[in-house]
Amino acid sequence: MTEGTGDASYRRGVARIPTWSEYSVEVDIEPDPSPGVRPRPPLRQRLSNMRTGSGWTIAGSAVLLVSWVAWASEIGVDQIATSGLMLAVIVGVAIGLFGLCRLIGSIVLEGLMKRTRRGAVLSHLAIGLFLALAGLSLLQHTQWATVS
């Protein structure tokens, strides 16, 4: 006797095992239209990857800023526009150099080596080193730092 269903094979407490003919197996394998091209990650992930290693740039910026303040205070307030322009040129060159490092990394890693970039550590390291060296160069032009 069936209880509550119209199925004659129903028995209370016994699980029904489906047969293979009841399964609908559809395999949808389409060939990749472009096997050499990987999809680009979303913008949020690319920006997150670019932040990786930013501590080097921040450290170099801190060295540059402290050195620039020491240099600008020594040359005087009347030449503050010149010293501000010098800082802007250094930061502009650093931004361009960062873009160049990222472009070279893109060509070498993604183009030639077929690897994905996981961060921008080397680019940030190069920029941090550039900013620190630019700051130390400004510091060499101060009177109190060169007298030893």
N, CA, C and O atoms as a GROMACS GRO file, in nm:
protein
  592
    1MET      N    1   0.083  -0.118   0.000
    1MET     CA    2   0.000   0.000   0.000
    1MET      C    3   0.088   0.124   0.000
    1MET      O    4   0.192   0.126   0.066
    2THR      N    5   0.050   0.225  -0.069
    2THR     CA    6   0.125   0.350  -0.072
    2THR      C    7   0.062   0.447   0.025
    2THR      O    8  -0.060   0.452   0.043
    3GLU      N    9   0.148   0.523   0.086
    3GLU     CA   10   0.101   0.620   0.185
    3GLU      C   11   0.129   0.761   0.135
    3GLU      O   12   0.243   0.807   0.142
    4GLY      N   13   0.029   0.827   0.087
    4GLY     CA   14   0.041   0.967   0.053
    4GLY      C   15   0.095   0.995  -0.086
    4GLY      O   16   0.083   1.109  -0.132
    5THR      N   17   0.153   0.900  -0.154
    5THR     CA   18   0.202   0.926  -0.290
    5THR      C   19   0.134   0.830  -0.384
    5THR      O   20   0.080   0.728  -0.343
    6GLY      N   21   0.138   0.864  -0.507
    6GLY     CA   22   0.075   0.780  -0.607
    6GLY      C   23   0.174   0.680  -0.666
    6GLY      O   24   0.139   0.610  -0.761
    7ASP      N   25   0.295   0.673  -0.614
    7ASP     CA   26   0.399   0.586  -0.667
    7ASP      C   27   0.385   0.446  -0.607
    7ASP      O   28   0.381   0.431  -0.485
    8ALA      N   29   0.376   0.346  -0.691
    8ALA     CA   30   0.357   0.208  -0.644
    8ALA      C   31   0.484   0.151  -0.585
    8ALA      O   32   0.479   0.055  -0.508
    9SER      N   33   0.602   0.209  -0.618
    9SER     CA   34   0.727   0.155  -0.566
    9SER      C   35   0.766   0.216  -0.431
    9SER      O   36   0.873   0.187  -0.378
   10TYR      N   37   0.681   0.300  -0.377
   10TYR     CA   38   0.711   0.364  -0.250
   10TYR      C   39   0.688   0.268  -0.136
   10TYR      O   40   0.582   0.206  -0.124
   11ARG      N   41   0.793   0.257  -0.049
   11ARG     CA   42   0.778   0.181   0.075
   11ARG      C   43   0.836   0.265   0.187
   11ARG      O   44   0.945   0.322   0.174
   12ARG      N   45   0.766   0.272   0.296
   12ARG     CA   46   0.806   0.354   0.410
   12ARG      C   47   0.935   0.298   0.471
   12ARG      O   48   0.944   0.180   0.502
   13GLY      N   49   1.038   0.391   0.489
   13GLY     CA   50   1.163   0.354   0.552
   13GLY      C   51   1.265   0.296   0.456
   13GLY      O   52   1.375   0.260   0.499
   14VAL      N   53   1.234   0.287   0.330
   14VAL     CA   54   1.327   0.231   0.233
   14VAL      C   55   1.359   0.340   0.130
   14VAL      O   56   1.269   0.398   0.069
   15ALA      N   57   1.490   0.368   0.113
   15ALA     CA   58   1.531   0.472   0.020
   15ALA      C   59   1.520   0.422  -0.123
   15ALA      O   60   1.546   0.306  -0.153
   16ARG      N   61   1.480   0.511  -0.208
   16ARG     CA   62   1.468   0.478  -0.349
   16ARG      C   63   1.603   0.503  -0.417
   16ARG      O   64   1.660   0.610  -0.400
   17ILE      N   65   1.653   0.408  -0.491
   17ILE     CA   66   1.780   0.420  -0.560
   17ILE      C   67   1.749   0.441  -0.708
   17ILE      O   68   1.687   0.356  -0.772
   18PRO      N   69   1.793   0.554  -0.762
   18PRO     CA   70   1.761   0.581  -0.903
   18PRO      C   71   1.844   0.492  -0.996
   18PRO      O   72   1.955   0.450  -0.962
   19THR      N   73   1.791   0.464  -1.109
   19THR     CA   74   1.865   0.387  -1.210
   19THR      C   75   1.946   0.483  -1.297
   19THR      O   76   1.924   0.604  -1.293
   20TRP      N   77   2.038   0.429  -1.374
   20TRP     CA   78   2.122   0.512  -1.459
   20TRP      C   79   2.042   0.584  -1.567
   20TRP      O   80   2.081   0.692  -1.612
   21SER      N   81   1.936   0.526  -1.607
   21SER     CA   82   1.858   0.590  -1.713
   21SER      C   83   1.787   0.716  -1.664
   21SER      O   84   1.742   0.796  -1.746
   22GLU      N   85   1.777   0.734  -1.534
   22GLU     CA   86   1.713   0.854  -1.480
   22GLU      C   87   1.807   0.973  -1.474
   22GLU      O   88   1.761   1.087  -1.463
   23TYR      N   89   1.937   0.948  -1.481
   23TYR     CA   90   2.033   1.058  -1.478
   23TYR      C   91   2.043   1.123  -1.614
   23TYR      O   92   2.040   1.056  -1.717
   24SER      N   93   2.054   1.252  -1.613
   24SER     CA   94   2.074   1.327  -1.735
   24SER      C   95   2.218   1.378  -1.735
   24SER      O   96   2.249   1.478  -1.671
   25VAL      N   97   2.304   1.310  -1.805
   25VAL     CA   98   2.444   1.347  -1.809
   25VAL      C   99   2.470   1.423  -1.938
   25VAL      O  100   2.462   1.369  -2.048
   26GLU      N  101   2.502   1.550  -1.920
   26GLU     CA  102   2.537   1.633  -2.035
   26GLU      C  103   2.674   1.692  -2.010
   26GLU      O  104   2.696   1.764  -1.913
   27VAL      N  105   2.764   1.661  -2.098
   27VAL     CA  106   2.898   1.714  -2.088
   27VAL      C  107   2.911   1.826  -2.190
   27VAL      O  108   2.895   1.806  -2.310
   28ASP      N  109   2.939   1.943  -2.140
   28ASP     CA  110   2.948   2.060  -2.226
   28ASP      C  111   3.092   2.110  -2.224
   28ASP      O  112   3.126   2.200  -2.147
   29ILE      N  113   3.173   2.052  -2.307
   29ILE     CA  114   3.313   2.093  -2.315
   29ILE      C  115   3.333   2.164  -2.447
   29ILE      O  116   3.326   2.105  -2.555
   30GLU      N  117   3.358   2.293  -2.436
   30GLU     CA  118   3.384   2.371  -2.555
   30GLU      C  119   3.532   2.404  -2.558
   30GLU      O  120   3.590   2.436  -2.455
   31PRO      N  121   3.592   2.398  -2.673
   31PRO     CA  122   3.733   2.434  -2.679
   31PRO      C  123   3.752   2.582  -2.649
   31PRO      O  124   3.668   2.666  -2.684
   32ASP      N  125   3.863   2.612  -2.585
   32ASP     CA  126   3.894   2.751  -2.552
   32ASP      C  127   3.918   2.827  -2.682
   32ASP      O  128   4.001   2.785  -2.763
   33PRO      N  129   3.847   2.938  -2.705
   33PRO     CA  130   3.862   3.009  -2.832
   33PRO      C  131   4.002   3.063  -2.854
   33PRO      O  132   4.048   3.070  -2.967
   34SER      N  133   4.070   3.102  -2.747
   34SER     CA  134   4.206   3.153  -2.759
   34SER      C  135   4.290   3.090  -2.649
   34SER      O  136   4.292   3.140  -2.537
   35PRO      N  137   4.360   2.980  -2.679
   35PRO     CA  138   4.430   2.908  -2.574
   35PRO      C  139   4.546   2.985  -2.512
   35PRO      O  140   4.583   2.956  -2.398
   36GLY      N  141   4.605   3.080  -2.582
   36GLY     CA  142   4.719   3.153  -2.528
   36GLY      C  143   4.682   3.274  -2.446
   36GLY      O  144   4.768   3.331  -2.378
   37VAL      N  145   4.556   3.316  -2.449
   37VAL     CA  146   4.514   3.439  -2.381
   37VAL      C  147   4.441   3.404  -2.253
   37VAL      O  148   4.342   3.331  -2.254
   38ARG      N  149   4.491   3.458  -2.142
   38ARG     CA  150   4.426   3.440  -2.014
   38ARG      C  151   4.335   3.558  -1.987
   38ARG      O  152   4.367   3.670  -2.029
   39PRO      N  153   4.224   3.537  -1.920
   39PRO     CA  154   4.136   3.651  -1.890
   39PRO      C  155   4.204   3.746  -1.791
   39PRO      O  156   4.278   3.702  -1.702
   40ARG      N  157   4.178   3.875  -1.807
   40ARG     CA  158   4.236   3.973  -1.716
   40ARG      C  159   4.164   3.968  -1.583
   40ARG      O  160   4.042   3.953  -1.579
   41PRO      N  161   4.238   3.980  -1.473
   41PRO     CA  162   4.170   3.986  -1.344
   41PRO      C  163   4.093   4.116  -1.331
   41PRO      O  164   4.122   4.213  -1.402
   42PRO      N  165   3.995   4.120  -1.242
   42PRO     CA  166   3.917   4.243  -1.225
   42PRO      C  167   4.004   4.358  -1.172
   42PRO      O  168   4.112   4.336  -1.117
   43LEU      N  169   3.955   4.480  -1.190
   43LEU     CA  170   4.030   4.599  -1.153
   43LEU      C  171   4.064   4.601  -1.004
   43LEU      O  172   4.174   4.643  -0.967
   44ARG      N  173   3.972   4.557  -0.920
   44ARG     CA  174   3.997   4.557  -0.777
   44ARG      C  175   4.117   4.470  -0.741
   44ARG      O  176   4.198   4.506  -0.655
   45GLN      N  177   4.128   4.354  -0.805
   45GLN     CA  178   4.240   4.264  -0.778
   45GLN      C  179   4.371   4.322  -0.832
   45GLN      O  180   4.476   4.308  -0.770
   46ARG      N  181   4.364   4.387  -0.948
   46ARG     CA  182   4.485   4.448  -1.003
   46ARG      C  183   4.535   4.561  -0.914
   46ARG      O  184   4.656   4.576  -0.895
   47LEU      N  185   4.445   4.641  -0.860
   47LEU     CA  186   4.486   4.748  -0.769
   47LEU      C  187   4.540   4.693  -0.639
   47LEU      O  188   4.634   4.747  -0.581
   48SER      N  189   4.480   4.586  -0.592
   48SER     CA  190   4.530   4.521  -0.470
   48SER      C  191   4.669   4.465  -0.492
   48SER      O  192   4.755   4.473  -0.404
   49ASN      N  193   4.692   4.408  -0.610
   49ASN     CA  194   4.825   4.356  -0.641
   49ASN      C  195   4.927   4.468  -0.652
   49ASN      O  196   5.044   4.449  -0.619
   50MET      N  197   4.884   4.586  -0.698
   50MET     CA  198   4.977   4.697  -0.711
   50MET      C  199   5.018   4.752  -0.575
   50MET      O  200   5.126   4.810  -0.561
   51ARG      N  201   4.933   4.734  -0.475
   51ARG     CA  202   4.966   4.783  -0.340
   51ARG      C  203   5.068   4.694  -0.270
   51ARG      O  204   5.131   4.736  -0.173
   52THR      N  205   5.086   4.573  -0.319
   52THR     CA  206   5.180   4.481  -0.255
   52THR      C  207   5.321   4.535  -0.271
   52THR      O  208   5.369   4.555  -0.383
   53GLY      N  209   5.388   4.559  -0.160
   53GLY     CA  210   5.523   4.614  -0.162
   53GLY      C  211   5.529   4.764  -0.151
   53GLY      O  212   5.636   4.822  -0.166
   54SER      N  213   5.417   4.828  -0.123
   54SER     CA  214   5.415   4.974  -0.119
   54SER      C  215   5.491   5.031   0.000
   54SER      O  216   5.517   5.152   0.004
   55GLY      N  217   5.527   4.949   0.094
   55GLY     CA  218   5.605   4.996   0.209
   55GLY      C  219   5.741   5.051   0.167
   55GLY      O  220   5.793   5.144   0.229
   56TRP      N  221   5.799   4.993   0.062
   56TRP     CA  222   5.927   5.043   0.011
   56TRP      C  223   5.913   5.185  -0.044
   56TRP      O  224   5.999   5.270  -0.021
   57THR      N  225   5.807   5.209  -0.115
   57THR     CA  226   5.784   5.343  -0.170
   57THR      C  227   5.757   5.443  -0.057
   57THR      O  228   5.803   5.557  -0.063
   58ILE      N  229   5.683   5.400   0.044
   58ILE     CA  230   5.654   5.489   0.156
   58ILE      C  231   5.781   5.523   0.233
   58ILE      O  232   5.801   5.638   0.274
   59ALA      N  233   5.869   5.424   0.252
   59ALA     CA  234   5.996   5.448   0.322
   59ALA      C  235   6.084   5.544   0.242
   59ALA      O  236   6.142   5.637   0.299
   60GLY      N  237   6.093   5.523   0.111
   60GLY     CA  238   6.171   5.614   0.027
   60GLY      C  239   6.113   5.754   0.025
   60GLY      O  240   6.186   5.853   0.024
   61SER      N  241   5.980   5.763   0.026
   61SER     CA  242   5.913   5.894   0.030
   61SER      C  243   5.941   5.966   0.160
   61SER      O  244   5.958   6.088   0.162
   62ALA      N  245   5.947   5.892   0.269
   62ALA     CA  246   5.976   5.953   0.399
   62ALA      C  247   6.118   6.009   0.401
   62ALA      O  248   6.142   6.120   0.450
   63VAL      N  249   6.213   5.932   0.348
   63VAL     CA  250   6.352   5.981   0.341
   63VAL      C  251   6.359   6.106   0.253
   63VAL      O  252   6.425   6.204   0.289
   64LEU      N  253   6.291   6.103   0.139
   64LEU     CA  254   6.290   6.219   0.049
   64LEU      C  255   6.229   6.340   0.117
   64LEU      O  256   6.283   6.450   0.108
   65LEU      N  257   6.117   6.322   0.184
   65LEU     CA  258   6.048   6.435   0.245
   65LEU      C  259   6.131   6.499   0.356
   65LEU      O  260   6.140   6.622   0.364
   66VAL      N  261   6.193   6.417   0.441
   66VAL     CA  262   6.276   6.472   0.549
   66VAL      C  263   6.396   6.545   0.490
   66VAL      O  264   6.432   6.654   0.536
   67SER      N  265   6.459   6.485   0.390
   67SER     CA  266   6.575   6.549   0.328
   67SER      C  267   6.536   6.677   0.255
   67SER      O  268   6.609   6.776   0.259
   68TRP      N  269   6.420   6.675   0.189
   68TRP     CA  270   6.375   6.794   0.118
   68TRP      C  271   6.345   6.908   0.215
   68TRP      O  272   6.378   7.023   0.187
   69VAL      N  273   6.283   6.876   0.328
   69VAL     CA  274   6.253   6.980   0.427
   69VAL      C  275   6.383   7.041   0.479
   69VAL      O  276   6.392   7.163   0.496
   70ALA      N  277   6.485   6.957   0.505
   70ALA     CA  278   6.613   7.010   0.552
   70ALA      C  279   6.678   7.098   0.446
   70ALA      O  280   6.732   7.204   0.477
   71TRP      N  281   6.672   7.054   0.320
   71TRP     CA  282   6.732   7.130   0.211
   71TRP      C  283   6.655   7.260   0.187
   71TRP      O  284   6.715   7.366   0.168
   72ALA      N  285   6.522   7.252   0.187
   72ALA     CA  286   6.440   7.371   0.161
   72ALA      C  287   6.454   7.473   0.272
   72ALA      O  288   6.452   7.593   0.247
   73SER      N  289   6.469   7.427   0.396
   73SER     CA  290   6.484   7.522   0.506
   73SER      C  291   6.619   7.591   0.500
   73SER      O  292   6.633   7.704   0.547
   74GLU      N  293   6.719   7.525   0.444
   74GLU     CA  294   6.850   7.587   0.435
   74GLU      C  295   6.858   7.690   0.323
   74GLU      O  296   6.924   7.792   0.339
   75ILE      N  297   6.792   7.665   0.210
   75ILE     CA  298   6.802   7.762   0.100
   75ILE      C  299   6.713   7.884   0.125
   75ILE      O  300   6.730   7.986   0.058
   76GLY      N  301   6.620   7.875   0.217
   76GLY     CA  302   6.543   7.993   0.256
   76GLY      C  303   6.402   7.993   0.202
   76GLY      O  304   6.366   7.920   0.110
   77VAL      N  305   6.322   8.080   0.265
   77VAL     CA  306   6.181   8.090   0.232
   77VAL      C  307   6.161   8.161   0.098
   77VAL      O  308   6.064   8.134   0.028
   78ASP      N  309   6.252   8.252   0.064
   78ASP     CA  310   6.236   8.327  -0.060
   78ASP      C  311   6.250   8.239  -0.184
   78ASP      O  312   6.209   8.281  -0.292
   79GLN      N  313   6.306   8.120  -0.173
   79GLN     CA  314   6.318   8.029  -0.286
   79GLN      C  315   6.231   7.904  -0.266
   79GLN      O  316   6.267   7.795  -0.313
   80ILE      N  317   6.120   7.918  -0.198
   80ILE     CA  318   6.034   7.804  -0.169
   80ILE      C  319   5.968   7.750  -0.297
   80ILE      O  320   5.942   7.630  -0.308
   81ALA      N  321   5.943   7.838  -0.394
   81ALA     CA  322   5.884   7.792  -0.520
   81ALA      C  323   5.982   7.702  -0.596
   81ALA      O  324   5.942   7.602  -0.655
   82THR      N  325   6.110   7.737  -0.593
   82THR     CA  326   6.212   7.656  -0.659
   82THR      C  327   6.225   7.520  -0.591
   82THR      O  328   6.235   7.417  -0.658
   83SER      N  329   6.225   7.521  -0.459
   83SER     CA  330   6.238   7.394  -0.388
   83SER      C  331   6.112   7.309  -0.404
   83SER      O  332   6.121   7.186  -0.411
   84GLY      N  333   5.996   7.372  -0.410
   84GLY     CA  334   5.872   7.297  -0.434
   84GLY      C  335   5.870   7.237  -0.573
   84GLY      O  336   5.823   7.124  -0.592
   85LEU      N  337   5.921   7.311  -0.672
   85LEU     CA  338   5.931   7.258  -0.807
   85LEU      C  339   6.027   7.140  -0.813
   85LEU      O  340   6.003   7.042  -0.884
   86MET      N  341   6.135   7.148  -0.737
   86MET     CA  342   6.232   7.037  -0.732
   86MET      C  343   6.165   6.911  -0.676
   86MET      O  344   6.185   6.802  -0.729
   87LEU      N  345   6.086   6.926  -0.571
   87LEU     CA  346   6.015   6.812  -0.514
   87LEU      C  347   5.913   6.756  -0.613
   87LEU      O  348   5.899   6.634  -0.625
   88ALA      N  349   5.843   6.844  -0.683
   88ALA     CA  350   5.744   6.799  -0.781
   88ALA      C  351   5.811   6.724  -0.896
   88ALA      O  352   5.756   6.625  -0.945
   89VAL      N  353   5.926   6.770  -0.940
   89VAL     CA  354   5.998   6.702  -1.048
   89VAL      C  355   6.044   6.563  -1.003
   89VAL      O  356   6.032   6.467  -1.078
   90ILE      N  357   6.094   6.553  -0.882
   90ILE     CA  358   6.140   6.423  -0.831
   90ILE      C  359   6.022   6.327  -0.820
   90ILE      O  360   6.034   6.211  -0.859
   91VAL      N  361   5.909   6.373  -0.768
   91VAL     CA  362   5.792   6.286  -0.756
   91VAL      C  363   5.738   6.249  -0.893
   91VAL      O  364   5.696   6.135  -0.914
   92GLY      N  365   5.740   6.342  -0.987
   92GLY     CA  366   5.695   6.312  -1.124
   92GLY      C  367   5.783   6.208  -1.191
   92GLY      O  368   5.732   6.118  -1.258
   93VAL      N  369   5.913   6.221  -1.175
   93VAL     CA  370   6.005   6.121  -1.231
   93VAL      C  371   5.982   5.986  -1.165
   93VAL      O  372   5.988   5.883  -1.231
   94ALA      N  373   5.956   5.985  -1.035
   94ALA     CA  374   5.930   5.859  -0.964
   94ALA      C  375   5.803   5.791  -1.015
   94ALA      O  376   5.800   5.669  -1.030
   95ILE      N  377   5.699   5.870  -1.041
   95ILE     CA  378   5.575   5.813  -1.093
   95ILE      C  379   5.598   5.755  -1.233
   95ILE      O  380   5.549   5.646  -1.264
   96GLY      N  381   5.671   5.828  -1.317
   96GLY     CA  382   5.703   5.776  -1.450
   96GLY      C  383   5.788   5.652  -1.444
   96GLY      O  384   5.768   5.559  -1.522
   97LEU      N  385   5.884   5.650  -1.353
   97LEU     CA  386   5.971   5.533  -1.337
   97LEU      C  387   5.892   5.412  -1.287
   97LEU      O  388   5.920   5.299  -1.326
   98PHE      N  389   5.795   5.437  -1.200
   98PHE     CA  390   5.709   5.328  -1.152
   98PHE      C  391   5.628   5.269  -1.267
   98PHE      O  392   5.618   5.147  -1.281
   99GLY      N  393   5.572   5.356  -1.350
   99GLY     CA  394   5.498   5.307  -1.466
   99GLY      C  395   5.586   5.229  -1.562
   99GLY      O  396   5.544   5.128  -1.617
  100LEU      N  397   5.710   5.276  -1.582
  100LEU     CA  398   5.804   5.206  -1.669
  100LEU      C  399   5.841   5.070  -1.612
  100LEU      O  400   5.850   4.971  -1.686
  101CYS      N  401   5.862   5.064  -1.481
  101CYS     CA  402   5.892   4.934  -1.417
  101CYS      C  403   5.775   4.837  -1.432
  101CYS      O  404   5.795   4.719  -1.458
  102ARG      N  405   5.654   4.887  -1.414
  102ARG     CA  406   5.536   4.801  -1.430
  102ARG      C  407   5.521   4.755  -1.575
  102ARG      O  408   5.483   4.640  -1.599
  103LEU      N  409   5.550   4.842  -1.671
  103LEU     CA  410   5.542   4.805  -1.812
  103LEU      C  411   5.645   4.699  -1.847
  103LEU      O  412   5.614   4.602  -1.916
  104ILE      N  413   5.768   4.717  -1.801
  104ILE     CA  414   5.872   4.618  -1.827
  104ILE      C  415   5.836   4.486  -1.760
  104ILE      O  416   5.857   4.379  -1.818
  105GLY      N  417   5.783   4.491  -1.639
  105GLY     CA  418   5.740   4.369  -1.571
  105GLY      C  419   5.628   4.300  -1.646
  105GLY      O  420   5.623   4.177  -1.652
  106SER      N  421   5.538   4.378  -1.701
  106SER     CA  422   5.429   4.320  -1.778
  106SER      C  423   5.481   4.252  -1.904
  106SER      O  424   5.437   4.142  -1.938
  107ILE      N  425   5.573   4.316  -1.973
  107ILE     CA  426   5.627   4.258  -2.095
  107ILE      C  427   5.707   4.132  -2.064
  107ILE      O  428   5.691   4.030  -2.132
  108VAL      N  429   5.792   4.138  -1.962
  108VAL     CA  430   5.878   4.024  -1.932
  108VAL      C  431   5.800   3.910  -1.868
  108VAL      O  432   5.805   3.797  -1.917
  109LEU      N  433   5.728   3.938  -1.761
  109LEU     CA  434   5.661   3.830  -1.688
  109LEU      C  435   5.540   3.775  -1.763
  109LEU      O  436   5.528   3.654  -1.783
  110GLU      N  437   5.450   3.864  -1.805
  110GLU     CA  438   5.327   3.816  -1.868
  110GLU      C  439   5.345   3.785  -2.015
  110GLU      O  440   5.282   3.692  -2.067
  111GLY      N  441   5.428   3.861  -2.083
  111GLY     CA  442   5.445   3.840  -2.226
  111GLY      C  443   5.541   3.728  -2.260
  111GLY      O  444   5.506   3.635  -2.332
  112LEU      N  445   5.662   3.736  -2.207
  112LEU     CA  446   5.764   3.639  -2.244
  112LEU      C  447   5.759   3.511  -2.160
  112LEU      O  448   5.773   3.401  -2.214
  113MET      N  449   5.739   3.526  -2.029
  113MET     CA  450   5.743   3.410  -1.940
  113MET      C  451   5.607   3.347  -1.916
  113MET      O  452   5.598   3.240  -1.855
  114LYS      N  453   5.501   3.410  -1.963
  114LYS     CA  454   5.364   3.359  -1.949
  114LYS      C  455   5.327   3.334  -1.803
  114LYS      O  456   5.261   3.235  -1.772
  115ARG      N  457   5.368   3.423  -1.715
  115ARG     CA  458   5.335   3.414  -1.573
  115ARG      C  459   5.244   3.528  -1.535
  115ARG      O  460   5.240   3.632  -1.602
  116THR      N  461   5.172   3.509  -1.426
  116THR     CA  462   5.090   3.618  -1.375
  116THR      C  463   5.170   3.692  -1.268
  116THR      O  464   5.247   3.633  -1.192
  117ARG      N  465   5.149   3.822  -1.264
  117ARG     CA  466   5.216   3.902  -1.162
  117ARG      C  467   5.133   3.897  -1.034
  117ARG      O  468   5.011   3.914  -1.038
  118ARG      N  469   5.199   3.874  -0.922
  118ARG     CA  470   5.127   3.866  -0.795
  118ARG      C  471   5.144   3.992  -0.712
  118ARG      O  472   5.084   4.003  -0.605
  119GLY      N  473   5.222   4.084  -0.759
  119GLY     CA  474   5.241   4.207  -0.683
  119GLY      C  475   5.334   4.301  -0.756
  119GLY      O  476   5.375   4.275  -0.869
  120ALA      N  477   5.367   4.410  -0.690
  120ALA     CA  478   5.455   4.510  -0.749
  120ALA      C  479   5.572   4.538  -0.657
  120ALA      O  480   5.615   4.652  -0.644
  121VAL      N  481   5.624   4.434  -0.594
  121VAL     CA  482   5.728   4.452  -0.494
  121VAL      C  483   5.855   4.509  -0.557
  121VAL      O  484   5.913   4.604  -0.504
  122LEU      N  485   5.898   4.453  -0.670
  122LEU     CA  486   6.021   4.502  -0.732
  122LEU      C  487   6.006   4.646  -0.782
  122LEU      O  488   6.100   4.724  -0.773
  123SER      N  489   5.891   4.679  -0.834
  123SER     CA  490   5.868   4.817  -0.879
  123SER      C  491   5.872   4.914  -0.760
  123SER      O  492   5.932   5.020  -0.768
  124HIS      N  493   5.807   4.876  -0.652
  124HIS     CA  494   5.808   4.961  -0.532
  124HIS      C  495   5.948   4.969  -0.472
  124HIS      O  496   5.987   5.074  -0.421
  125LEU      N  497   6.023   4.860  -0.478
  125LEU     CA  498   6.160   4.861  -0.426
  125LEU      C  499   6.247   4.957  -0.508
  125LEU      O  500   6.325   5.033  -0.452
  126ALA      N  501   6.232   4.952  -0.641
  126ALA     CA  502   6.310   5.042  -0.727
  126ALA      C  503   6.272   5.188  -0.700
  126ALA      O  504   6.360   5.274  -0.694
  127ILE      N  505   6.146   5.216  -0.684
  127ILE     CA  506   6.102   5.354  -0.659
  127ILE      C  507   6.145   5.401  -0.521
  127ILE      O  508   6.188   5.515  -0.505
  128GLY      N  509   6.133   5.314  -0.422
  128GLY     CA  510   6.178   5.350  -0.288
  128GLY      C  511   6.327   5.381  -0.285
  128GLY      O  512   6.370   5.474  -0.218
  129LEU      N  513   6.405   5.301  -0.358
  129LEU     CA  514   6.548   5.326  -0.367
  129LEU      C  515   6.577   5.457  -0.440
  129LEU      O  516   6.663   5.534  -0.398
  130PHE      N  517   6.504   5.483  -0.548
  130PHE     CA  518   6.521   5.609  -0.622
  130PHE      C  519   6.488   5.729  -0.533
  130PHE      O  520   6.563   5.826  -0.530
  131LEU      N  521   6.376   5.722  -0.461
  131LEU     CA  522   6.336   5.835  -0.377
  131LEU      C  523   6.435   5.857  -0.263
  131LEU      O  524   6.467   5.971  -0.229
  132ALA      N  525   6.484   5.747  -0.203
  132ALA     CA  526   6.581   5.761  -0.094
  132ALA      C  527   6.712   5.821  -0.146
  132ALA      O  528   6.771   5.906  -0.080
  133LEU      N  529   6.757   5.775  -0.264
  133LEU     CA  530   6.880   5.831  -0.320
  133LEU      C  531   6.862   5.977  -0.360
  133LEU      O  532   6.954   6.057  -0.344
  134ALA      N  533   6.745   6.014  -0.411
  134ALA     CA  534   6.718   6.154  -0.443
  134ALA      C  535   6.718   6.238  -0.315
  134ALA      O  536   6.768   6.351  -0.314
  135GLY      N  537   6.661   6.185  -0.209
  135GLY     CA  538   6.661   6.256  -0.081
  135GLY      C  539   6.800   6.274  -0.026
  135GLY      O  540   6.835   6.380   0.025
  136LEU      N  541   6.882   6.168  -0.035
  136LEU     CA  542   7.020   6.179   0.012
  136LEU      C  543   7.101   6.276  -0.074
  136LEU      O  544   7.191   6.343  -0.025
  137SER      N  545   7.068   6.282  -0.203
  137SER     CA  546   7.134   6.379  -0.290
  137SER      C  547   7.098   6.522  -0.248
  137SER      O  548   7.184   6.610  -0.248
  138LEU      N  549   6.973   6.545  -0.214
  138LEU     CA  550   6.935   6.678  -0.165
  138LEU      C  551   7.004   6.709  -0.032
  138LEU      O  552   7.041   6.823  -0.005
  139LEU      N  553   7.018   6.607   0.049
  139LEU     CA  554   7.081   6.626   0.180
  139LEU      C  555   7.229   6.661   0.167
  139LEU      O  556   7.284   6.728   0.254
  140GLN      N  557   7.293   6.616   0.060
  140GLN     CA  558   7.434   6.649   0.039
  140GLN      C  559   7.454   6.797   0.007
  140GLN      O  560   7.564   6.849   0.020
  141HIS      N  561   7.348   6.864  -0.034
  141HIS     CA  562   7.357   7.006  -0.066
  141HIS      C  563   7.330   7.095   0.054
  141HIS      O  564   7.324   7.217   0.040
  142THR      N  565   7.313   7.037   0.170
  142THR     CA  566   7.295   7.117   0.291
  142THR      C  567   7.429   7.137   0.359
  142THR      O  568   7.517   7.051   0.350
  143GLN      N  569   7.445   7.250   0.425
  143GLN     CA  570   7.573   7.284   0.487
  143GLN      C  571   7.603   7.193   0.605
  143GLN      O  572   7.716   7.145   0.618
  144TRP      N  573   7.508   7.168   0.690
  144TRP     CA  574   7.533   7.090   0.812
  144TRP      C  575   7.557   6.942   0.782
  144TRP      O  576   7.622   6.874   0.861
  145ALA      N  577   7.505   6.890   0.669
  145ALA     CA  578   7.526   6.748   0.638
  145ALA      C  579   7.661   6.725   0.569
  145ALA      O  580   7.716   6.615   0.579
  146THR      N  581   7.714   6.825   0.501
  146THR     CA  582   7.841   6.806   0.430
  146THR      C  583   7.961   6.835   0.517
  146THR      O  584   8.072   6.791   0.484
  147VAL      N  585   7.945   6.907   0.626
  147VAL     CA  586   8.057   6.935   0.716
  147VAL      C  587   8.076   6.815   0.808
  147VAL      O  588   7.991   6.785   0.892
  148SER      N  589   8.189   6.747   0.790
  148SER     CA  590   8.215   6.633   0.878
  148SER      C  591   8.360   6.622   0.912
  148SER      O  592   8.399   6.531   0.985
   0.00000   0.00000   0.00000
